[in-house]
Amino acid sequence: MGTNSPTFIGKAAKSPKLSLQYESIGENTTTIRSLDWERSRFDIEFGLRNGTTYNSFIIQAEKTALIDSSHLKFKDIWLKILKNKVDPQSIDYLIVSHTEPDHSGLISEILELNNNIEIYGSKVALQFLENQIHRPFKSTAIKTGNELDLGKNLKNGIHHKLQFISAPNLHWPDTIFSYDHGTNILYTCDAFGLHYCTDELFDLNPEVISSDFRYYYDCLMGPNARSVLQALKRIQSLPKIQTIAVGHGPLLRDNIELWLNNYHQWSSQRKTTDGYAAICYISQYGFCDRLSQAIALGANKAEAEVQLVDIRASDSQELSALIGEAKAVVIPTWPSQADAETQSAIGTLLAALKQKQWVGVYESFGKNDEPIDVIANQLRGLGQKEAFSPLRIKKTPDANTFQQFEEAGTDLGQLLNRKKNIATIKSFDGDLVKALGRISGGLYVVTASQGHDQDKRRGAMIASWVSQASFKPPGLTVAVAKDRAIESLMKVGDRFVLNVLEENNYQKLFRQFLKRFPPGANRFEGISIIENVAQGGPVLSDALAYLDCLVKQRLETTDHWIIYAVVEHGNISNSEAKTAVHHRKVGTSY
Ligand SMILES: Cc1cc2nc3c(=O)[nH]c(=O)nc-3n(C[C@H](O)[C@H](O)[C@H](O)COP(=O)(O)O)c2cc1C
């Protein structure tokens, strides 16, 4: 529970479980938090399965402003509480931090209650809204430096003046932050948020939420690290930040410095001198948005710098520069009957490509896409080098599709960093490397699977950096390289299986899992496995033993995650047999 006792309204009995929280967060300022306890992990950033919240805010001074709304699924209970607590006729302004439907899903309904509300948003946001709500509305376009004076609250005299800060690409192109000089609250919508549904209003326990905070950053903000650094610079000039009122998860108040430092550190790490991959997408077209995020997430895992580019939202000069300077460019299929604006953006994109850049193409699944082969051939004709085979989609994208796209992104990231990684290894001291190579280990195959039926994701890898790490409860660690495909299935709360390979009987499994698999490939093809004995994933029939593990903690090193897991269950096929042992010559490889 939070510091104040929260009010819960409209707890719906039926699944999915939804509820609302109405709470004061500062002088004359309240939040309506829509608690979505069971939001699935289908969207890439919902990896930790702790649900999410959609937070909106009301500031009441001489004028009343509402900041953001909620997801359409909260329509009935959200509008009911709004009408109970505030007279909709008294609302003067609606500030739209960005137009993603989980925050802007009720704008139409709010305008139905009061058509005089004036909408404040970035120029791009207002354009998006016109397409979204199909009704005329009063609006003012805002950017960095603009202000909105809400006047003084008549009871306590506090003066609420909002200062706006453009924060494009965090994580939508139209994002704007608002800072209230009356309360020192900074409203950031998606930025600094996390998907974590709890009735705790604030970030009292950072250790509980830090892995979700990190995962959210990796999925949504990491791909826009340059924009994150720009936004951090802009907010540095604000007088003081008491609270960061985020659009998802608990509000940040008790550990603000920690979260801001995290964003700064992670975004600075992502800036390299080796060139970036411009991952293009067309917002609000097919599955383009989420598919581009999956590619970006994968590339980030390989420590490559990426820049997500919404081709329609960037002006042509900016787009030309972003594409021309990139080391790799990833391009979606576009609508075969594209509107003039999209056509012009595509024209600019293609004209800005440089010879010798790496390129990759992916299907947007917008239903009337220009054929991917036509685009791929066009690019080959321009003399471009192919970073990965065209990514095709045969049916509505599911977890497998996102896995395939993420893995293609990792391949691209590895390609961009290949020279740097080879140089790093060559720079090691020879004697040290030989001495380090005397550390030996066993041979194992880690397997993991999540989801069901067509939404099932599976992974496997050979591992030898494995060690028992606790007696009570029985626990172990596995060091997993940050760019391993299976790493995405080994977050805190996930399960995996450690298959122990047997001395003199491991060659077949070893060869199988060391193949270079194309993105999204079935790594178990031709291998005998037993499903459903272990919760974490498939058990290999030829393994000597297996351990069914639950991930409890992850420790970050420069290039690996040390994953600590508790062993919940295990079995052995032959008590007499020994584990396959792996001896190395050097410490620069496994
Ligand atoms: C003997 C041996 C031991 C390995 N041990 C580990 C390990 O402990 N952690 C790790 O991340 N990768 C390890 N690897 C590398 C991966 O198994 C392998 O490269 C990986 O499956 C391919 O990467 P991908 O799954 O991301 O495509 C090892 C490789 C070998 C040959």
The ligand as an SDF file (V2000), in Angstrom:
LIG
                    3D

 31 33  0  0  0  0  0  0  0  0999 V2000
   31.7390  -24.9280  -25.0300 C   0  0  0  0  0  0  0  0  0  0  0  0
   30.8340  -23.7300  -25.1180 C   0  0  0  0  0  0  0  0  0  0  0  0
   30.3210  -23.1790  -23.9850 C   0  0  0  0  0  0  0  0  0  0  0  0
   29.4840  -22.0480  -24.0250 C   0  0  0  0  0  0  0  0  0  0  0  0
   29.0100  -21.4910  -22.8720 N   0  0  0  0  0  0  0  0  0  0  0  0
   28.2860  -20.3700  -22.9190 C   0  0  0  0  0  0  0  0  0  0  0  0
   27.8120  -19.7540  -21.7270 C   0  0  0  0  0  0  0  0  0  0  0  0
   28.0200  -20.2130  -20.6190 O   0  0  0  0  0  0  0  0  0  0  0  0
   27.0890  -18.5950  -21.8480 N   0  0  0  0  0  0  0  0  0  0  0  0
   26.8180  -18.0440  -23.0660 C   0  0  0  0  0  0  0  0  0  0  0  0
   26.1620  -17.0110  -23.1170 O   0  0  0  0  0  0  0  0  0  0  0  0
   27.2150  -18.6280  -24.2110 N   0  0  0  0  0  0  0  0  0  0  0  0
   27.9510  -19.7820  -24.1750 C   0  0  0  0  0  0  0  0  0  0  0  0
   28.3680  -20.3520  -25.3320 N   0  0  0  0  0  0  0  0  0  0  0  0
   27.9950  -19.7600  -26.6400 C   0  0  0  0  0  0  0  0  0  0  0  0
   26.6060  -20.1920  -27.0790 C   0  0  0  0  0  0  0  0  0  0  0  0
   26.2450  -21.4590  -26.6950 O   0  0  0  0  0  0  0  0  0  0  0  0
   26.3660  -20.1300  -28.5940 C   0  0  0  0  0  0  0  0  0  0  0  0
   27.2550  -19.3340  -29.2070 O   0  0  0  0  0  0  0  0  0  0  0  0
   24.9520  -19.6850  -28.7990 C   0  0  0  0  0  0  0  0  0  0  0  0
   24.0920  -20.7520  -28.6600 O   0  0  0  0  0  0  0  0  0  0  0  0
   24.6760  -19.0050  -30.1240 C   0  0  0  0  0  0  0  0  0  0  0  0
   24.1360  -17.7470  -29.8520 O   0  0  0  0  0  0  0  0  0  0  0  0
   22.5920  -17.4120  -30.0330 P   0  0  0  0  0  0  0  0  0  0  0  0
   21.8230  -18.4660  -29.3040 O   0  0  0  0  0  0  0  0  0  0  0  0
   22.4070  -16.0880  -29.3840 O   0  0  0  0  0  0  0  0  0  0  0  0
   22.3380  -17.4180  -31.4960 O   0  0  0  0  0  0  0  0  0  0  0  0
   29.1750  -21.4850  -25.2800 C   0  0  0  0  0  0  0  0  0  0  0  0
   29.6940  -22.0490  -26.4470 C   0  0  0  0  0  0  0  0  0  0  0  0
   30.5180  -23.1480  -26.3640 C   0  0  0  0  0  0  0  0  0  0  0  0
   31.0690  -23.7250  -27.6320 C   0  0  0  0  0  0  0  0  0  0  0  0
  1  2  1  0
  2  3  1  0
  2 30  2  0
  3  4  2  0
  4  5  1  0
  4 28  1  0
  5  6  2  0
  6  7  1  0
  6 13  1  0
  7  8  2  0
  7  9  1  0
  9 10  1  0
 10 11  2  0
 10 12  1  0
 12 13  2  0
 13 14  1  0
 14 15  1  0
 14 28  1  0
 15 16  1  0
 16 17  1  0
 16 18  1  0
 18 19  1  0
 18 20  1  0
 20 21  1  0
 20 22  1  0
 22 23  1  0
 23 24  1  0
 24 25  2  0
 24 26  1  0
 24 27  1  0
 28 29  2  0
 29 30  1  0
 30 31  1  0
M  END
$$$$
